[in-house]
Amino acid sequence: MFLVRGSVALALGTALLLSGSGLSMLASFLAGYWIVGAVLTLRWAAGHRGAPGRRVGAVAGLVGLVAGIVVLVREPLEGLIDQGLVLDLLGLCAIATGLLRLSGVFRDDQLAGERPRHRYRLVVGALDVVLGVALVVVSERSVPDIRLALGVWGLLTGTFLLLDALRLRRLDRSRRGAPA
């Protein structure tokens, strides 16, 4: 889970920093990341039946999935819903998910039999809140600044997630008695 989410975040951050994309492409990049994160959260919720906050995680994953899909299909929906409103809704979803992560209500970082990692919760939760705020305040004039901020967000988030993936791999190998 960490490897996939971290790889997608790093790819997103790199793409945002290297591209000259406008608001529409920026929204599509973020929607793709949001969908991947939502699917992984739903997978966690389905696989951890007894985990505290599993239902809240499932709701957060479902809302994130729907929000990401709506952003991706926003152009055909343009007559029904304003694109700015779509980005605001995705931003509010990101803020809510970040706050839930920060509060520890659901912990999709927790593997079976493992205690949750506070660094993941704090860093990824705070970065989700920052992502949400950026989406709410974005306008066509602020796209270069937001793109830079979100590119850095992607690089930081991806780095922390990949470091956790490597740490979990080493931990799993040591538990099985294999060399790290």
Backbone as numpy.savetxt, mean C-alpha at the origin, in Angstrom:
# Nx Ny Nz CAx CAy CAz Cx Cy Cz
4.63 -12.10 0.93 3.81 -10.92 0.93 4.68 -9.66 0.93
5.70 -9.65 1.77 6.58 -8.48 1.85 7.39 -8.31 0.57
7.83 -9.42 0.01 8.63 -9.36 -1.20 7.82 -8.77 -2.35
6.61 -9.22 -2.53 5.75 -8.71 -3.61 5.42 -7.25 -3.39
4.94 -6.93 -2.20 4.55 -5.54 -1.92 5.76 -4.61 -2.01
6.90 -5.04 -1.50 8.11 -4.23 -1.56 8.60 -4.03 -2.98
8.55 -5.09 -3.78 8.98 -4.99 -5.18 8.09 -4.04 -5.97
6.79 -4.14 -5.74 5.85 -3.25 -6.44 6.08 -1.80 -6.00
6.29 -1.58 -4.70 6.53 -0.21 -4.21 7.82 0.37 -4.78
8.88 -0.44 -4.84 10.14 0.03 -5.42 9.98 0.34 -6.91
9.29 -0.52 -7.63 9.06 -0.28 -9.05 8.24 0.99 -9.25
7.23 1.16 -8.44 6.40 2.36 -8.52 7.22 3.61 -8.23
7.99 3.58 -7.15 8.82 4.73 -6.80 9.80 5.08 -7.89
10.45 4.08 -8.46 11.41 4.31 -9.54 10.70 4.88 -10.76
9.57 4.29 -11.13 8.82 4.76 -12.30 8.37 6.21 -12.12
7.92 6.55 -10.93 7.47 7.91 -10.68 8.61 8.91 -10.75
9.78 8.52 -10.24 10.93 9.42 -10.26 11.50 9.59 -11.66
11.40 8.56 -12.49 11.99 8.61 -13.82 11.03 9.10 -14.90
9.74 9.05 -14.63 8.77 9.42 -15.65 8.42 10.90 -15.55
7.87 11.39 -16.60 7.35 12.76 -16.59 5.84 12.70 -16.64
5.28 11.72 -15.97 3.85 11.46 -16.08 3.00 12.57 -15.47
1.82 12.69 -16.01 0.84 13.65 -15.51 -0.03 13.02 -14.45
-1.06 13.72 -14.08 -1.96 13.30 -13.01 -2.63 11.95 -13.32
-3.05 11.76 -14.55 -3.74 10.53 -14.92 -2.84 9.31 -14.76
-1.60 9.40 -15.26 -0.67 8.28 -15.14 -0.27 8.07 -13.68
-0.11 9.13 -12.93 0.21 9.04 -11.51 -0.88 8.26 -10.78
-2.13 8.59 -11.09 -3.26 7.88 -10.46 -3.26 6.41 -10.83
-2.95 6.08 -12.07 -2.92 4.67 -12.50 -1.80 3.90 -11.80
-0.62 4.51 -11.66 0.47 3.88 -10.92 0.02 3.54 -9.50
-0.56 4.52 -8.83 -0.95 4.33 -7.44 -2.09 3.32 -7.30
-3.01 3.34 -8.26 -4.11 2.37 -8.22 -3.57 0.95 -8.34
-2.58 0.76 -9.21 -1.96 -0.56 -9.34 -1.33 -1.03 -8.04
-0.59 -0.15 -7.40 0.01 -0.50 -6.10 -1.08 -0.80 -5.07
-2.10 0.04 -5.07 -3.16 -0.12 -4.08 -3.88 -1.46 -4.26
-4.10 -1.87 -5.51 -4.76 -3.14 -5.78 -3.89 -4.31 -5.30
-2.60 -4.26 -5.58 -1.70 -5.32 -5.12 -1.72 -5.41 -3.59
-1.63 -4.26 -2.93 -1.66 -4.25 -1.47 -2.98 -4.78 -0.92
-4.08 -4.41 -1.56 -5.40 -4.87 -1.12 -5.55 -6.38 -1.28
-5.08 -6.91 -2.40 -5.16 -8.36 -2.63 -4.31 -9.10 -1.60
-3.13 -8.58 -1.29 -2.28 -9.22 -0.28 -2.92 -9.16 1.11
-3.57 -8.03 1.42 -4.26 -7.92 2.71 -5.43 -8.90 2.78
-6.17 -9.03 1.68 -7.28 -10.00 1.64 -6.74 -11.43 1.79
-5.62 -11.70 1.17 -4.99 -13.03 1.29 -4.60 -13.29 2.75
-4.03 -12.27 3.40 -3.67 -12.41 4.81 -4.93 -12.70 5.64
-5.99 -11.93 5.41 -7.22 -12.10 6.18 -7.81 -13.49 6.00
-7.75 -14.01 4.79 -8.29 -15.34 4.52 -7.43 -16.43 5.16
-6.14 -16.21 5.26 -5.23 -17.23 5.80 -5.01 -17.18 7.29
-5.51 -16.16 7.96 -5.29 -16.01 9.40 -6.63 -15.87 10.12
-7.38 -16.94 10.11 -8.75 -16.93 10.64 -8.83 -16.47 12.09
-7.89 -16.80 12.91 -7.97 -16.45 14.32 -7.25 -15.17 14.71
-6.65 -14.50 13.74 -5.84 -13.32 14.04 -6.71 -12.14 14.47
-6.25 -11.39 15.48 -7.01 -10.20 15.87 -7.03 -9.19 14.72
-8.17 -8.60 14.49 -8.30 -7.58 13.45 -8.45 -8.14 12.05
-8.63 -9.46 11.94 -8.75 -10.08 10.63 -9.93 -9.52 9.85
-11.05 -9.33 10.51 -12.24 -8.80 9.81 -12.03 -7.36 9.37
-11.39 -6.56 10.21 -11.09 -5.17 9.84 -10.12 -5.16 8.66
-9.14 -6.06 8.69 -8.21 -6.18 7.57 -8.90 -6.58 6.29
-9.86 -7.51 6.40 -10.61 -7.93 5.21 -11.42 -6.78 4.64
-12.06 -6.00 5.51 -12.82 -4.84 5.05 -11.89 -3.81 4.41
-10.75 -3.55 5.04 -9.77 -2.61 4.49 -9.27 -3.09 3.13
-9.00 -4.38 3.01 -8.56 -4.95 1.74 -9.62 -4.84 0.67
-10.86 -5.12 1.02 -11.96 -5.03 0.06 -12.19 -3.60 -0.39
-12.19 -2.67 0.55 -12.36 -1.25 0.21 -11.20 -0.78 -0.66
-9.97 -1.18 -0.33 -8.81 -0.81 -1.13 -8.87 -1.38 -2.53
-9.34 -2.62 -2.66 -9.47 -3.24 -3.97 -10.49 -2.50 -4.83
-11.64 -2.22 -4.24 -12.68 -1.49 -4.98 -12.18 -0.09 -5.35
-11.54 0.60 -4.42 -11.04 1.95 -4.70 -10.00 1.92 -5.81
-9.09 0.97 -5.77 -8.07 0.85 -6.82 -8.67 0.57 -8.18
-9.66 -0.32 -8.22 -10.32 -0.64 -9.49 -11.07 0.57 -10.02
-11.76 1.30 -9.14 -12.48 2.49 -9.57 -11.51 3.52 -10.17
-10.35 3.67 -9.57 -9.36 4.60 -10.12 -8.89 4.14 -11.49
-8.67 2.83 -11.66 -8.22 2.33 -12.95 -9.27 2.50 -14.05
-10.54 2.39 -13.69 -11.60 2.52 -14.69 -12.28 3.89 -14.63
-11.58 4.89 -14.12 -12.16 6.21 -13.93 -12.53 6.90 -15.24
-11.80 6.64 -16.32 -12.10 7.31 -17.57 -13.47 6.93 -18.12
-13.83 5.64 -18.18 -15.19 5.31 -18.63 -16.28 5.84 -17.67
-15.91 6.03 -16.40 -16.86 6.53 -15.41 -16.89 8.06 -15.35
-16.11 8.71 -16.23 -15.92 10.15 -16.14 -17.24 10.93 -16.11
-18.24 10.49 -16.85 -19.53 11.18 -16.84 -20.30 10.99 -15.54
-19.99 9.91 -14.82 -20.69 9.60 -13.58 -20.02 10.18 -12.35
-18.69 10.19 -12.36 -17.95 10.62 -11.17 -16.73 11.44 -11.60
-16.49 12.52 -10.92 -15.38 13.41 -11.21 -14.06 12.72 -10.86
-13.04 12.87 -11.71 -11.74 12.22 -11.46 -11.09 12.73 -10.17
-11.29 14.00 -9.86 -10.76 14.53 -8.61 -11.38 13.84 -7.41
-12.68 13.56 -7.50 -13.37 12.86 -6.42 -12.83 11.43 -6.28
-12.54 10.79 -7.41 -11.98 9.43 -7.38 -10.65 9.43 -6.64
-9.78 10.41 -6.96 -8.49 10.49 -6.27 -8.67 10.82 -4.79
-9.63 11.67 -4.48 -9.91 11.98 -3.07 -10.35 10.73 -2.32
-11.21 9.92 -2.95 -11.68 8.69 -2.30 -10.52 7.71 -2.08
-9.65 7.57 -3.08 -8.49 6.69 -2.90 -7.59 7.24 -1.79
-7.43 8.57 -1.76 -6.64 9.19 -0.71 -7.21 8.94 0.67
-8.52 9.07 0.79 -9.17 8.82 2.09 -9.03 7.36 2.50
-9.11 6.45 1.52 -8.90 5.02 1.82 -7.48 4.79 2.32
-6.51 5.44 1.67 -5.11 5.29 2.09 -4.91 5.84 3.50
-5.50 6.99 3.79 -5.38 7.58 5.13 -6.00 6.65 6.17
-7.20 6.15 5.88 -7.88 5.26 6.83 -7.07 3.99 7.06
-6.55 3.39 5.99 -5.76 2.17 6.14 -4.48 2.45 6.93
-3.83 3.57 6.63 -2.63 3.95 7.37 -2.90 4.13 8.85
-4.01 4.79 9.17 -4.37 4.99 10.57 -4.69 3.67 11.26
-5.35 2.76 10.54 -5.63 1.44 11.10 -4.34 0.67 11.36
-3.39 0.77 10.43 -2.09 0.11 10.64 -1.38 0.72 11.85
-1.36 2.05 11.93 -0.68 2.72 13.04 -1.29 2.33 14.38
-2.61 2.20 14.41 -3.27 1.86 15.67 -3.10 0.39 16.03
-2.72 -0.43 15.06 -2.54 -1.86 15.33 -3.84 -2.64 15.30
-4.91 -2.05 14.76 -6.20 -2.73 14.71 -6.12 -4.00 13.87
-5.42 -3.93 12.73 -5.15 -5.16 11.99 -3.68 -5.19 11.64
-3.15 -6.40 11.56 -1.71 -6.57 11.39 -1.44 -7.56 10.27
-1.51 -7.08 9.04 -1.28 -7.98 7.92 0.19 -8.29 7.71
1.03 -7.81 8.61 2.45 -8.14 8.57 2.75 -9.39 9.37
1.79 -9.88 10.13 2.03 -10.97 11.06 1.90 -12.31 10.37
2.91 -13.13 10.50 2.85 -14.48 9.99 2.36 -15.39 11.11
1.95 -16.57 10.74 1.42 -17.51 11.73 2.43 -17.74 12.85
1.98 -17.58 14.06 2.82 -17.84 15.22 3.88 -16.78 15.47
3.83 -15.68 14.80 4.85 -14.65 14.97 4.20 -13.41 15.57
4.94 -12.72 16.40 4.40 -11.47 16.94 4.59 -10.36 15.92
3.68 -9.40 15.89 3.75 -8.34 14.88 4.99 -7.46 15.04
5.47 -6.94 13.93 6.62 -6.06 13.93 6.15 -4.62 13.97
6.60 -3.88 14.95 6.16 -2.50 15.12 6.74 -1.58 14.04
7.93 -1.87 13.55 8.53 -1.03 12.52 7.67 -1.02 11.27
7.23 -2.20 10.88 6.37 -2.30 9.69 5.10 -1.47 9.91
4.49 -1.69 11.04 3.24 -1.00 11.33 3.42 0.51 11.32
4.47 1.00 11.95 4.69 2.44 12.03 5.11 3.04 10.70
6.09 2.44 10.05 6.60 3.01 8.80 5.57 2.92 7.69
5.04 1.73 7.44 4.08 1.57 6.34 2.78 2.30 6.65
2.35 2.31 7.90 1.15 3.07 8.26 1.33 4.56 8.02
2.46 5.09 8.47 2.73 6.53 8.27 2.87 6.85 6.79
3.53 5.99 6.04 3.69 6.23 4.61 2.35 6.13 3.88
1.45 5.23 4.32 0.11 5.18 3.74 -0.66 6.47 4.00
-0.53 7.02 5.21 -1.19 8.30 5.52 -0.64 9.41 4.63
0.68 9.44 4.46 1.29 10.44 3.59 0.80 10.28 2.15
0.72 9.05 1.68 0.18 8.78 0.34 -1.23 9.32 0.22
-2.06 9.05 1.21 -3.44 9.52 1.19 -3.55 11.04 1.16
-2.77 11.69 1.99 -2.77 13.17 2.02 -2.33 13.71 0.67
-1.29 13.11 0.08 -0.81 13.56 -1.23 -1.90 13.42 -2.28
-2.65 12.33 -2.24 -3.72 12.13 -3.22 -4.85 13.14 -3.03
-5.14 13.49 -1.79 -6.22 14.44 -1.53 -5.83 15.84 -1.98
-4.57 16.22 -1.82 -4.16 17.60 -2.15 -3.63 17.76 -3.57
-3.51 16.67 -4.32 -2.92 16.74 -5.66 -3.81 17.54 -6.61
-3.16 18.31 -7.45 -3.82 18.99 -8.56 -2.86 18.94 -9.74
-3.32 19.31 -10.92 -2.47 19.24 -12.11 -1.21 20.10 -11.94
-1.32 21.22 -11.22 -0.16 22.10 -11.00 0.84 21.50 -10.04
0.38 20.68 -9.11 1.29 20.14 -8.09 1.84 18.76 -8.45
1.51 18.26 -9.64 1.92 16.90 -10.02 3.43 16.67 -9.90
4.31 17.58 -10.38 5.75 17.30 -10.24 6.19 17.14 -8.78
5.68 17.97 -7.89 6.04 17.86 -6.47 5.48 16.58 -5.86
4.23 16.27 -6.18 3.61 15.06 -5.66 4.31 13.83 -6.22
4.66 13.86 -7.50 5.36 12.72 -8.12 6.68 12.46 -7.39
7.42 13.52 -7.08 8.68 13.38 -6.34 8.42 12.78 -4.95
7.45 13.33 -4.25 7.13 12.84 -2.90 6.69 11.37 -2.94
5.84 11.02 -3.91 5.38 9.64 -4.00 6.48 8.70 -4.49
7.39 9.21 -5.32 8.53 8.40 -5.73 9.40 8.04 -4.53
9.66 9.02 -3.69 10.44 8.78 -2.47 9.66 7.84 -1.55
8.33 8.04 -1.46 7.48 7.16 -0.66 7.63 5.71 -1.14
7.59 5.50 -2.47 7.71 4.15 -3.02 9.05 3.53 -2.71
10.12 4.32 -2.83 11.46 3.80 -2.54 11.60 3.44 -1.07
11.11 4.29 -0.17 11.21 4.01 1.26 10.36 2.80 1.66
9.11 2.81 1.21 8.21 1.70 1.54 8.77 0.39 1.00
9.18 0.40 -0.26 9.72 -0.81 -0.87 10.96 -1.31 -0.16
11.84 -0.40 0.22 13.06 -0.79 0.93 12.74 -1.44 2.26
11.85 -0.82 3.04 11.49 -1.41 4.34 10.82 -2.77 4.17
9.96 -2.90 3.18 9.29 -4.18 2.97 10.26 -5.26 2.51
11.19 -4.91 1.63 12.18 -5.90 1.19 13.11 -6.30 2.33
13.50 -5.35 3.16 14.32 -5.69 4.33 13.58 -6.64 5.26
12.28 -6.39 5.46 11.49 -7.31 6.29 11.38 -8.68 5.63
11.23 -8.72 4.30 11.15 -10.00 3.59 12.43 -10.81 3.80
13.57 -10.14 3.68 14.85 -10.83 3.90 14.99 -11.30 5.34
14.58 -10.46 6.28 14.66 -10.83 7.70 13.76 -12.03 7.99
12.56 -12.03 7.43 11.65 -13.15 7.64 12.19 -14.43 7.01
12.83 -14.31 5.87 13.40 -15.49 5.23 14.49 -16.09 6.12
15.36 -15.22 6.65 16.41 -15.71 7.55 15.81 -16.33 8.81
14.79 -15.69 9.35 14.12 -16.21 10.55 13.50 -17.57 10.27
12.85 -17.72 9.12 12.22 -18.99 8.76 13.27 -20.08 8.59
14.39 -19.74 7.95 15.46 -20.74 7.77 16.05 -21.15 9.11
16.24 -20.19 10.00 16.83 -20.54 11.31 15.86 -21.40 12.13
14.57 -21.17 11.96 13.58 -21.99 12.68 13.60 -23.42 12.18
13.86 -23.60 10.88 13.90 -24.94 10.31 15.25 -25.61 10.47
16.23 -24.84 10.96 17.56 -25.40 11.17 18.45 -25.37 9.97
18.03 -24.71 8.90 18.85 -24.61 7.68 19.80 -23.43 7.83
20.94 -23.47 7.13 21.86 -22.33 7.17 21.23 -21.10 6.51
21.50 -19.91 7.10 20.90 -18.66 6.59 21.60 -18.13 5.39
